[in-house]
Amino acid sequence: MELHRLIPFVPAKDYYRSSEFYQAMGFTQLFLAQEFSEMKNNQLSFYLQDFYIKALAENLMFEIKVEHLHTFHEHMLGVIASFPEA
């Protein structure tokens, strides 16, 4: 069996603010339906949905591998400063 794609569904307590956060990270938002979109960066993507269960959101984790860690870290410091609730 060969898998071709695996896309997680990510909950958002505040869908619009979350989409702004991921766009600031460098993702492009592709709307699929009202309050449901694909967040894409190169070949990586996930579905952002206006759906929230606290236990799921608090236990969801991403592993992000980048080519230049220092550059990404500096970028994310700025993003996080702009989104203190994140």
Beta strands, then each sheet from edge to edge (+ up, - down):
strand 1: 9-11
strand 2: 28-33
strand 3: 36-41
strand 4: 44-49
sheet 1: 1+ 4+ 3- 2+
end
